[in-house]
Each structure stands twice: as C-alpha cells, then as structure tokens.
Amino acid sequence: MRSRVTILLIVVMVMLSMTVLAADPQYGGTLNLRNSSDWDTLDPAYASGFNAGAMAVKIFDGLVRFDYYSNDVVPSLATDWTVSDDRLIWTFNLRKGVKFHNGREFTAHDVKFSFDRLFDPEVASPGTWAYDMIVGTDAALDGTTEGVSGVTVVDDHTVQFQLKYPFGLFLKHLTLPHALIVPQEVVEKYGDLFSENAVGTGPWKLIEWEHDDHIILEANEDYFEGRPYVDKVYYRVIPEDLTAVAEFEAGNLDFGPIPTAEFERWINDPIWKDYIVKQTELSTYYLALNQNVKPLDDVRVRKAIAHAIDVPTIIETLRNGTDTLANGPLPPGMEGYSAEIQPVEYDPEKARQLLKEAGYPDGLKIELWTSNTTDRVQMTGVFQAFLADVGIDAEIIESEWATFYPAVKEGKVPMYYLNWYADYADPYNFLQPLLYSKGSRVGMNDPLIDQMIDEMERTSNPLVRYELAKRIAQRTFELQPYVWLFHTTAYTLKQPWIQDEIWHQMYDADKLTTIWIDDSKK
C-alpha cells in the first residue's frame, strides 16, 4: 500500500504536468474580433487607412515586416538582402516554395508586377509617395513607360531595386501595406473586384466579406512561417463602443474597447483589471497653427496660444489621466525623443503679455476647425474656453471629415485639432509629414528644419537620424508651429482564455499567427 506522502507526490506531479500542458499552445477555435467600421478596401494598392492596412497584412506578405516583439525590420518573403556601396542598388533574395492561396508559387515576377501596378496611372494608387525614390517611377506614373524601370527581375528568386538617391528608410517603407505582394493573374481576373476576392501568400485566407457586417478569415495551412494556431477569425463590424463592451461581457468577443466614460469602472474592477492590456501608441495629438494666416504668422501669437491651454488638466479630466504630456512631435519610446525638452507651461498671464507684445492688447478673433465627432467637438470646446480666458475669441468650425480634411490638406484652415499616428516606426515619419516645408499644411518654411530632414532621409546611420530628430524637436519648440498636446495610450480588454497575443505599436505588425485559445479557461 502506497504511503500518503507518495500519493501526495503523485498528485502534485500530475498537477504540474497538467499546468505545463495547459501552457503549451493549442490549435483550433475561432477568434472573435470587432472592428468599429467596415473596411474600405483589402487591396494593398489602396490600403492607406489603418483598418485596411491592418487587415491586408493578414492576407498578404511583403518582402520584409516588423518583428512581432520589436520595431526591428525582419525578413518575410525575402530571406536576406544586400546594398551596394553607394546605397542605390538593393538586391533581395526571395524565399523558395512560397505559394499564394490559389496554389501558385510566388516568384520575383510578382514583386515586379506589384510595384509596377502601384505606378500604373490607371490604378492611381495613393501609395506612390512611399516609393517615389525608385528610378523610373515618374515615367511610369505619367504613362511614358510601362512599368517601373528601377525594379528588375534578376531571376525567379531575386529582385533588384535601383534608387534615385540614397534613402536610409527604404526597408521601413517596404513594411507599409502598399508594398504587399499580389498575384498578377488574380488581379487581372477580378480587376476592380480584386479587393472582394483578395488572394495573397499570408497566414489568413479571405473566406467571406459581407459589407458593414463581418469578415471571416481561415488559417492558411501552408503558410511558410507555420500555420496560425487559431482555425478562423471572425471580425464583426460594431460601430458603438458600448455595444462592443456588452458583447465582450457576454463572451461573444475576445477583445473589447474601454469607452472613455467607463474607464474608471473597468480599471478598478477587481476581476477584469488583470485582463486590461495597456499599450503606448506612436501618436501625437496637436493643435495646428497655420503660419500662412494672420495673425498666426507671428510667433508670439503662436506661443501665446500654447501658453493659454492647460494641457495637464485636459489629460487628467477628458483623457482620464491615461496619456502622456507632449513636449514635441515625437512620443516617448520613439528613437530620437528627447526628455530634456520641457513641455510648454500653462501660463495665461504670459499668454496675455505675448499677445500685447504682438499688438493685440485687447485680444483677437480666429477660427478653430475640427471634424464633427463628439470627442473632437468636446475637446475644441475646451480649447475655446482656455483661449477666451486670455482674450482670444476662437470660433469653432465643425464639419464632416469629407469637408474638414481636404480644407486642412489645402492649407486653408487657420487653426485645427488633429493627430498623427506613425505609418512606420521612425522619427522621420513624424517630422517629415508635420514639419517639412514642401506640402506643409501649416505654412512651415524653415530652411534649417528642411536641411535636417533631408539629412535624416539620406543617412543610413540610424544614430545620426535620431540625433537630427532631437535637434528638429528643439527647433520646433522655438518656432511653435503646433501646440503639442499629448501622446495616447490604448487600453484594451481581453478574455482570460486568450494567450500569446501581440501588442505592437505598429498597426500593421500583427498577423495573428501567435495567438491561441486556452479552452481550459473558458
């Protein structure tokens, strides 16, 4: 007869083995996710928005991608690459044996077709800006040539890119959804309906898309990096956050949003607080000050506006204390961010003094534009109140996005509330769109900033680029083209049975290949 101690040891060993087994990834099940709106496209040539890009990378692959657990660029359809000494010729060696979802093997000809297609004037892709450093793109875009001469097929498993000038961010640009590779025969078969019949090499196959309702993806059993653990992903279109939370509580969604109005409820819940995932985002929210419009051409007026707004109080109240006070365009955690720069202080008396020095002792009137979503209108109302306190009468102009954004792009708006989220993880992607004089929406025309941004673009040394980013941020502090407000942090609810999810700062980094469902926790 076994002793009591022996029996206890056996029980402990069994329990430990069960724990180990439970920790091992399990295959199977359906992942239930939510999107707040329908997807405008799944075609990489047109995937400019975050929703479209995040979905496209599930179905398609590019030559490279962001590492799942860092902002490093790693191989995907390419196994490796070389760069010529003058940094103008990039040669990529491609994986062999990779197949599209229709069973046809991927080759270098597909890379050539995909980039030629971007610059086909009949396609009119919005992604051409990302690759205009490639030789021959101008001629292809204006119809002078058929295809991009700077993209050449060396052999079936080697492709080469020739650049017009050294571009140190070329690899990072290849992580963008526009660089995802598509099969020519499927594109030509479906034409404008390719988005509805998307076929790629990615870990997920598009099975069903019912617009404004749902998308269903099925695991690609032959994915070259290994099939996903989950069998299917079921995305539902649920516009309202409160509805999505109710579905999450009912167990019908595996992830859920935390509405701003319910933040305290969830963050303090004794059960759910351990299943709230926090992720700092590569974002910057700002109040733009258009220097082409009087009186914003005077830096004293711009600085007065910055001193008039109590951003810390806004963060603590409207933002539930979740976000980080901005000291410039770059968020903390982004290479090139400098903690040495102090944020502009809330100082209404200094704001009044600056207005007086600028010739506005009795204040001034100005338009403050915003899109007409509830949270943005609320935020601009707060700005309006702070500005009124120092004598600035800000008239809020709210409009539909379709009216608001084109006016912003054309540089017609005096002052507006907006944000920038990174297309890829590099400070250049914040500084060039927001501060470069060419195409500026706020009348930027600073030769020093332009020169430093040009240097950032061409250097292959990331440390040089990050040092330039710090200097540019300091320069913007002197010029005050924007009131830098805050950098956001996302809070997401997850069910206890969800394991090994990836929380990446880049919207297009997660392919849902690592996530699995622990049935023992359901």
N, C-alpha and C positions, 0 to 999 in steps of 0.2 A: 504494500500500500504506500502510495506516494505521500511524502510529508507535506504539511501545509505550506511550508516555505517553497518547496519545489513547485507546487501548484501555482502559488503566487508569482513565481518567476516566469512560469509558462504563460500566465495571463498577461503579465507585463510585456513579455516578448511579442505576444500576439498583437497587443495593442500598439506597440511600437512599429511592428511590421505593417499594420493597417494604416498608421499615420504616414509612414513612408510611401505606401502605395497610393494613399489619398493625395499626396503631394505630387505624384507623377502626373504629367499632362494626360488628359483623356481626349480621345477623338469622339466626335459626334455632337449632335444637338444643333439647335438653331439660335443664333444670336439676334435678339430683338432690339433694334435701334430706332431712334427718332430723328427726323430732320424737320426743321421749322418751316421749310418751303419746298416746293418742287424744284428739281434740277433743271436749269435752262438748257444744258447740253451734257453729253458724255463724250463728245468728240474732242480729242486733245487740241485740235487746231483752234477751237473756240473756247476752251476751258479757262477763262480768265478769272472767274469768281472762285471763292473758297469752296463753296459747295460742289461745284463742278470739278474742280481740281482734286478735292479730297476723294471724290468718287472715282474719277478717272484713274487714279493711281492704283485702285483696287483691281481694275480690269486690264490695264496696260502697264508696261515697263518702259523705262528709259535706259540709256547707256549706263547711267550712274543714278544713285539715290542717296538720300541722307541715311546715315546709320540710325538704327532704331533707338539707340540709347544715348546718342550724342549728336552734335551738329557737324560731325565729320562726313565728308563725301566718300562713299564706298562704291565698289563695282556693282553693277546689276547685269544688264545684257552684255556689257563689256567686261572682260576679265581683267584687263590692265590697259595702260596707255603710255605713250611716250610723247615728249615735246621737243621740238628742235631747239637748238641753241638760241636762235633769235626769237623764240616763243611764238612763232607764226604758224607752224605746222603741228597739228595734234593728230596722232595716229592711234586708233582704238582697235584692239584685238577683241573679237566677239566670241561669246560662248557658242559652242557647237551642240547640236541636238536639241536646242530650244524650239518648242512648237507653239504656234498660235492655237487658239481654241478650236479652229476648224481642222487642225491636224497637220497643217502645212509648216515646214521647217522655216524658222527665221534666218535671214541672211543679211549681209551688208546692203543688198539692194533695197531692203525695206527701210533701212536708215536713210539712204539716199532719197527714196520716194517720200518719206515722211517730211524731210526738210524741204525738198522741192515743193511739196504741197503747201507748206506754210507760206511760201513766197509766190504761189500762183495767184495772179491778180484776180482770177475768178473766184478763188476761195476767200480772199480778203480776210485772212486771219488777224485777229487783234494781237497775236503773239510775236509778230515780226520784230518788234522793238528789242526783244531779248536776244536776237541772233544777227542783228544788222552789222556786227563786226566781222561776219564771214564774207570772204571775197565772192562777188557775183550776186549778192542779194538785191542790190539796187536794180541791176539789169533784169533780174528775174521778176521783180515786183512791178516794174514798168512795162513788162512784156517784150523787152528787147531780146531776151534769151529764154529758152525753155529749160527751166531748172536752174539750180544754183551751181555755178562753176566751181565754187570753193569747197563743195562736198563731193568727194570722189570715192568710187568703189575700187579698192586695190585688188581684192579677191573676195570670195564669198564670205569670208570671216574676218575681213579687215576693211575699215573705212577711215578716210582721212579728211580732216577739216583744215582749210587754209584761211587764216585771219588777215584782215587788212592791217591790223596793228596789234601789238601785244595786249592781251586782255586778261588780267590776272584772275578774273572772276568767271572764266569760261566754264569751268567744271560746275560751279554753283548754278550757273544759268542752265546747265543741262539737267538739273534736278527739277526744273519747272515743268508743269503738266504739258506745256506746248511741245516739249521735246520727247514725249512718249511716242513709241513706235507703233505704226498702224500697218495692216496688210493691204497692199495695193488692190488685189482682186476683190476684197470685200468692200473697200471704199468705192471702187468703180461699179460694183454691182448695185449698191444701195444709194449712192450719190448723197443727196441731201438727207436721206433717212439713215445714214450710217450711224448717227447718234442713237437711233432707236434699235439698231442691230449691232451694237459695239462688239468687236472681236479683237482681243489683244493676246499677249502672252502672259498676262498677270495671274495672280493667285485665285482670282474670282471670275466666274463666267456670268454674264448677264442672262438671266432666265426670264424675267418678266418686269415690265415697267408700265404701270398704269398711272398716267399723269395725275398729279395732285393727290395721289393716294398712297402708292407704295412702289418700291423696287425690291426685287428678290435676286440675290446672288447665290451661286452654287460653287462649292470648292472645286478648284482645278486639281484633279488627282495627279496630273503630270507636271505640276509646277516645278521648275528647275531648282528652286530653293527648298523644296519639300512642301507637300500639300498643307493647307491650313488645318488646324485641329477641328474647327467647327465645320459642320457639313453645309450649313446655309446661313445667310444673313438676310434678315427681313427688316427693311427700312420702311417705316411708316411716316407719312407727312402729317405732322401735328403742329399747326401754327401756334397755338396758345401754350405758354409755359405751364399754366395751372392745369390744363388738360393733360399735358405730358406728365406732370407730377402725380396726378391722380392715377394714371396708367402705370406709373412706376410703383406706386404704393400697392396697386392691385397685383403686382408681379408680372404685368404684361410688357414691361420694358426693362432692359438690363441696365440701362443708364438713364439718368434723368437730370433736368436742369434744376437749379435752385433759383426761383424767382426772387428778385430784389426784395419784394415786400415780405417774403417768407424766410429771409436769410437767417434771422435770429432763431426762428423756430427750429430749423434744421441743424444749425451749427451747434446748438445747445441740447439737441435731442440725445438722451443717454444711450439709445440703441444705434441710431444712424450716424452719430458723429464719427464713429470709427470707419464708416464707409463713405466718407466725403473725401474726394481727391482734389487737392489743391495744385494748380499749375500756373506759374508765372508765364505771361504771354509776351511775345515780341511785338509790343504795341506802343503807340504814343497817341494820346488824345491832346488836341490843341485848339486854340482859338487863333485863326489865321488873320493877319493884319496886312492888307494889300497896300504896298507902298506906292502903287500907281494911282491911288485915290487919296485926295486931300481929305482930312489933314494927316492921314497915316503916312505921308511921305516924310514927316518929321519924327525922328527917332524919339524925341521927348514925349510926343503923344503916345507912341507905341509903348514906351516904358511906363508911362502913366497908367495905361490900361492894364499892364501886367501887375503893377503895384496895387491896383484897385480891387483885384479879385482875390478873395480869401480861399485859396485852393485847399489848404489843410482842412478847413471846416467843411468844404464841399465833399472831400473824401470821407470824412467821419460821418457825415449825415446822408447825403444822397448815394454814396458808394459803400455804405456800411463799414467803412474803415478797412476795406479789403485791398485797396490799390496803393501804389507807391507814388509819392510826390515826385514830379518830374523836375529835373534840373537842366534839361536839354532834350534833344530829339531822340537820344539813344536810351533804351531801357536798361536797368541793371541786369547783369548777366550777359549782355551783348559785348563781344570784344570791342574795345575802343571806348567803352563807357568810362567816364571819369567821376569818381565820387568826390573829387576835390572841388568841383564846381558847385557852388551853393545855389539852391533854388531862389528865385526872386521872392523877396519877402512881401507879405501883405502889409502895406503901409499907405493907407488912404491919404494921410497928410502929405506924404512925399508925392503921391499922385497929383494932388491939387497943386502943389508947388511946381511940378513939371509942366502941368497944363498952363499955369500962369506964365512960366518962362517961355513957353511956346506961343504965347499970345492969345490964350483962351482963359482969362481970369474968371469969366462967367460960364465956363463950360462950353460944350459943343454938342452937335447932333450927328448921329451916324446910324447907318443901317447894320443890323446884326442878322445874318441869314442862317437858316437851319432847315433840314428836312423835317417833315411833319410827323415823325414818330413821337410817341408820348414821352419817352425818356429824354429825347433831344430837345423837345419844346420845353420840358420842365427845366433842363439844365440851362438853356439860354435865358429862361425867365430869371434864374438865379444870377446869371451874369448881368442881366439888365438891372437888377436891384443893386448889386455891388457898384456898377458903373454910375448909376443915378446918385449914389452917395457922394461921389466926387465931382458931380456936375456934368457927367456925360449922359446925354439922353439917347439911349440906344433903342431904335425902332426895330422890333423883331419881325422879320420877313420869313414866314414859314411856307413851304411849298412841297409838292410831291417830289420824290427823288428825280424823276424824269425831267423836272424843271430846274431843280436846285443844282444837280451835279454838272450839267452842261454849262450853266452860268459860271460855276466855280472854275471849270476847265478853261473857259474862255477869258478868265481873269477879270470878269465884270463885277465881282462881288467885293464890297469894301472889307467886310469882316464876317467870318463864318466859323462855325463849330464843326470840326470833323476829326478824323483819326486816321492813322496809318498802321497797318499790320504788315509784317515782313513777308515778302514773296519768297525770300530765302535768307538764311541766317548769316548776314554780314552787314556791318555798319554802312557800307556803301549803298545798300538797298534802302536805307532810311535817308541818308544825306543827299544822294543824287536826286531822287524824286522831289524832296522837300526844299532843297536849297540851291540847286544848280540854276543858273540864270536862263539857259535855253529852255523854253517851255514853262517858265515859272508862273505859278498862279497867284503869287503874292508880290510880284514885281522885284524879285531878287536880281541884283546886278552887282555882285561883289567880285571883282577880279581875283582877290586873294582866295576866296572860297572856291571859285571855279578852278583855279590853278591846283588847289589841294585835291579837289575831287577828281580832276584829270589824272593827277599822280596816283590816287587810290585805284583808279580804273586800270592803269597800265602796269603797276607793280605786281610782281609775282611773289613778293615777300609779305606775308600776312602781318608780320610785326610792324613793318613800315606803314601798312594800311591802317592798322589800329592806332598808331601814334598820330597819323594825319587826322583820324576821326576825332581824337581828343582835342586837337588844335582847332578843328572846324567847330566843334561844340562850344569851345570857349569864344570863338569869333561870333557865333550866333547870340551868345549871351550879351555881347556888346551891341549888336545890331537890332535885336529883339524883333525879328520878322514874325514870330509866333509867340503867343503865351503858351508855354509848355505846361500842361495840366497834370496828367497822371499816366501811369502805365498800369494796365489791368492785370488782375489775377482771376483765373477761371476756377469756379468751384462746381464740381460735378458729383452727383450721387451715383453709386454703383451698388448692384446687388451683391450679397455675400458670396454667391456661387461663381462670380466672375473672377478668373485667375489670369495672371501674366498679361494684363492689359498694358499698353504702351501709352504714356502721357508725354507726347513730344511737343515742343514749342512750334514746330512747323506743321501746318495744316495738311500738307501732302506727304508726310513722312510715314504714317502708319498704314500698313497694308493689311492689317487684321490677321496676320499669319501666326502670331504668338499666343493669342488669346484662346482660352479654353474654359469649359464649363464644368465645375465640380458638382456632380449630381448629388453627392453626399451632403451638400449644404443647402439643398433645396427643401 
